[in-house]
Amino acid sequence: MITPSTARLTALAILPAALVLGLAGTAAAADGKTYQVGLEQLNDSGASGIAMLTLDGTKLTVKIEADGLVPGQPHAQHLHGSTDGHDFHCPSASADKNGDGLVTTAEGIPDYGDINISLTTKGDTSKASGLAVDRMPTADAQGRLSYERTITVSQTAADHLQDLHVVQHGIDPNENKKYDFSQGKSELDPKLPQEATAPASCGMIEGAAVGSVPVGGVETGTGTTGGVESPALLALGGTALAGAAGTFVVARRRHDARAR
């Protein structure tokens, strides 16, 4: 089991005062309900962070502060899960069905469910924008990512927000600070590296169910991310993708996923 370094944990423990005030202000100012999410690493990524989701009617404000991501690279991020009674959760190491040491997107979907909302920086937020990396946030040179956006969601999504969870994608297992094909091709598209689409972190909304078996299986019934369009990733395919441009205390869920 590989855990984040002491230095990385220390950095997260002393987030800048401006961040503390900013996230706390979200909860204080919102008329609706605010949920907190502690992001835990998947795939030994070293990624972690904090997300705040504030819902006011069907207006959803999402703030994310994350660390330990691949520097200078875009990181697809979504709200995964169900709005119709399925019970999904962050995956553990057991999701690695082929035993190659990596939980891929396809292997993780039966646990964390399909994309419900794409957390893009602008434009569409549907599943179709799940891999629109030109509209996803980019980590800075230190691997830190800050994201804030207010979007309009469906009434169904608003009613079931507590059943959704945050997943960030993009890993660097060979630590060369870019996405490459060292882990093979992505199952989403063979032109893409597995590193660019594999999950890096996951966090469940406080109060959501943990570890129970999904009811009725994956919402799509396929166990894949079929239907996700990624024109930007296709344009970045091959070696060009490698150059793509990136406290307050919360209760954090401790899953077996820390082992991945």
C-alpha positions in Angstrom: 0.0 0.0 0.0 1.4 3.4 -1.0 0.1 6.4 0.9 0.6 10.1 0.1 3.9 11.5 1.3 4.1 13.3 4.6 4.9 16.5 2.8 1.8 16.3 0.7 -0.4 15.6 3.7 1.2 18.6 5.5 0.5 20.8 2.5 -3.2 19.9 2.6 -3.4 20.4 6.3 -2.3 24.0 6.0 -4.3 25.2 3.1 -4.1 29.0 2.6 -6.3 31.2 4.8 -8.0 32.6 1.7 -9.1 29.1 0.7 -10.4 28.4 4.2 -12.4 31.6 4.2 -13.6 31.0 0.6 -14.9 27.5 1.2 -16.4 28.4 4.6 -18.1 31.4 3.0 -19.9 29.1 0.6 -21.7 27.3 3.4 -22.4 30.6 5.2 -23.8 32.5 2.2 -25.9 29.8 0.6 -29.7 29.7 1.1 -29.8 26.0 0.3 -27.9 23.0 1.6 -24.1 22.6 1.5 -22.5 19.2 1.2 -18.8 18.4 1.8 -16.7 15.8 0.1 -13.2 14.5 1.0 -11.4 13.3 -2.1 -9.3 10.2 -1.5 -6.7 8.8 -3.9 -7.4 5.9 -6.3 -4.7 4.0 -8.2 -1.9 5.2 -5.8 -2.2 8.6 -7.5 -1.3 10.6 -4.4 -4.3 12.9 -5.3 -6.5 14.2 -2.5 -8.7 17.3 -1.9 -11.8 18.9 -0.7 -15.1 19.6 -2.6 -18.0 21.7 -1.4 -21.4 21.3 -3.2 -24.0 24.0 -2.4 -27.5 23.5 -3.7 -30.0 26.4 -3.9 -33.1 25.1 -5.8 -31.6 23.7 -9.0 -28.5 26.0 -8.9 -25.5 24.0 -7.9 -22.2 25.6 -6.9 -19.2 23.3 -6.9 -15.9 24.3 -5.4 -12.9 21.9 -5.5 -9.4 22.3 -4.1 -7.2 19.3 -5.0 -3.5 18.4 -4.8 -1.2 15.6 -6.0 -2.6 15.6 -9.5 -0.5 15.4 -12.7 1.1 18.8 -13.2 0.1 20.9 -16.2 -2.4 18.3 -17.4 -6.2 18.5 -17.8 -8.2 16.4 -15.3 -11.7 15.3 -16.3 -14.0 15.4 -13.3 -17.6 14.5 -12.8 -20.4 13.8 -10.4 -21.0 10.1 -10.8 -23.8 8.0 -9.4 -27.6 7.5 -9.6 -30.7 9.6 -9.4 -33.1 6.6 -9.6 -32.4 4.4 -6.6 -29.1 2.8 -7.5 -26.6 2.8 -4.7 -23.1 3.5 -5.9 -19.9 4.2 -4.0 -16.1 4.8 -4.4 -14.3 1.6 -5.6 -11.8 -0.4 -3.6 -8.8 -2.3 -4.9 -11.1 -5.2 -5.6 -12.4 -3.3 -8.6 -9.2 -4.2 -10.5 -10.7 -7.3 -12.2 -7.8 -8.2 -14.4 -5.2 -7.9 -11.7 -2.9 -5.5 -13.5 -2.7 -3.1 -10.5 -4.9 -0.4 -12.1 -8.6 0.3 -11.6 -9.6 1.6 -15.0 -12.6 3.7 -15.8 -14.6 0.7 -17.0 -13.6 -1.3 -14.0 -14.6 1.5 -11.6 -18.0 2.2 -13.2 -19.8 -0.7 -11.6 -18.9 0.8 -8.2 -19.1 4.5 -8.8 -21.7 4.6 -11.5 -22.0 6.5 -14.8 -21.4 10.2 -15.3 -24.4 12.3 -14.1 -22.8 15.8 -14.3 -19.6 16.8 -16.1 -17.7 19.4 -14.0 -16.5 21.5 -17.0 -15.2 25.0 -16.7 -17.7 26.3 -19.2 -20.5 25.2 -21.6 -22.2 21.8 -21.5 -22.2 19.8 -18.3 -23.9 16.6 -19.5 -22.3 13.1 -19.9 -21.5 14.0 -23.5 -18.8 16.4 -22.1 -17.3 13.8 -19.9 -13.9 14.0 -21.6 -14.0 17.5 -23.1 -10.6 18.2 -21.7 -10.5 21.6 -23.4 -13.2 22.6 -20.9 -11.8 20.7 -17.9 -9.6 22.3 -15.2 -5.8 21.9 -15.5 -3.5 21.3 -12.6 -0.8 23.8 -12.1 3.0 23.1 -12.1 2.7 21.8 -8.5 -0.2 19.5 -9.3 -2.8 21.7 -7.6 -6.2 22.3 -9.0 -8.8 24.9 -8.1 -12.3 24.8 -9.5 -15.4 26.8 -9.0 -18.6 26.9 -11.0 -22.3 27.4 -10.6 -24.5 25.4 -12.9 -28.2 24.6 -13.3 -29.0 20.9 -12.8 -32.2 19.0 -13.3 -34.8 18.8 -10.5 -34.1 15.0 -10.3 -30.3 15.6 -9.8 -31.1 18.3 -7.2 -33.4 15.9 -5.4 -30.8 13.1 -5.3 -27.6 15.1 -5.0 -26.7 13.3 -1.8 -26.6 10.0 -3.8 -23.9 11.4 -6.2 -20.1 11.6 -5.6 -17.1 13.4 -7.1 -14.5 11.5 -9.3 -11.4 13.1 -10.8 -9.4 11.4 -13.5 -5.9 11.4 -14.8 -2.9 9.6 -13.2 0.9 9.4 -13.6 2.1 6.0 -12.3 5.5 6.3 -13.9 5.9 9.8 -12.5 7.1 11.5 -15.7 4.7 14.4 -15.2 2.7 13.7 -18.3 0.1 11.3 -19.8 1.7 8.5 -21.9 1.0 5.0 -23.0 3.0 3.3 -20.2 -0.2 1.8 -18.9 -1.6 1.0 -22.4 -4.5 2.4 -24.3 -7.7 3.7 -22.7 -10.7 1.5 -23.1 -12.7 4.6 -23.9 -10.7 5.1 -27.1 -7.5 3.2 -28.2 -6.0 6.5 -29.4 -5.8 7.7 -25.8 -3.5 6.7 -23.0 -5.0 4.8 -20.1 -3.3 7.4 -17.8 -5.5 10.2 -19.1 -8.8 8.6 -18.3 -8.1 6.3 -15.2 -9.6 7.6 -12.0 -7.3 9.5 -9.7 -9.6 10.3 -6.7 -13.1 9.8 -5.5 -15.1 11.2 -2.7 -18.7 10.6 -1.4 -21.0 13.3 -0.1 -21.1 13.3 3.7 -24.1 11.2 4.8 -24.3 9.1 1.6 -24.4 5.3 1.9 -21.0 3.6 1.7 -20.1 0.1 0.5 -23.5 -1.3 -0.3 -24.1 -3.2 -3.5 -25.6 -1.3 -6.4 -29.3 -2.1 -6.9 -30.0 -3.3 -10.5 -26.4 -2.8 -11.7 -24.9 0.1 -13.7 -27.5 2.6 -14.8 -26.5 2.3 -18.4 -26.8 -1.5 -18.3 -23.5 -1.8 -20.2 -20.7 -1.2 -17.6 -19.0 1.2 -20.0 -18.9 4.9 -20.7 -20.6 4.5 -24.1 -21.9 7.8 -25.3 -19.2 10.0 -23.8 -17.8 12.2 -26.6 -14.2 13.3 -26.4 -13.3 15.4 -29.5 -10.7 17.3 -27.6 -9.0 14.2 -26.3 -9.0 12.8 -29.8 -7.4 15.9 -31.1 -4.8 15.6 -28.4 -4.2 11.9 -29.1 -0.8 10.3 -29.1 2.2 12.3 -28.0 0.4 15.6 -28.4 -1.7 14.7 -25.4 1.4 14.8 -23.2 1.7 18.5 -23.8 -1.9 19.3 -23.0 -2.2 22.3 -20.6 -2.4 22.5 -15.4 -8.0 24.2 6.1 -10.7 23.9 7.2 -11.2 20.4 8.6 -13.6 18.1 7.0 -14.7 14.6 7.9 -13.1 12.3 5.4 -14.3 8.8 4.4 -11.7 6.1 4.8 -12.2 3.5 2.1 -10.1 0.6 1.0 -9.6 2.8 -2.1 -6.6 4.4 -0.3 -4.7 1.3 -1.4 -5.2 2.3 -5.0 
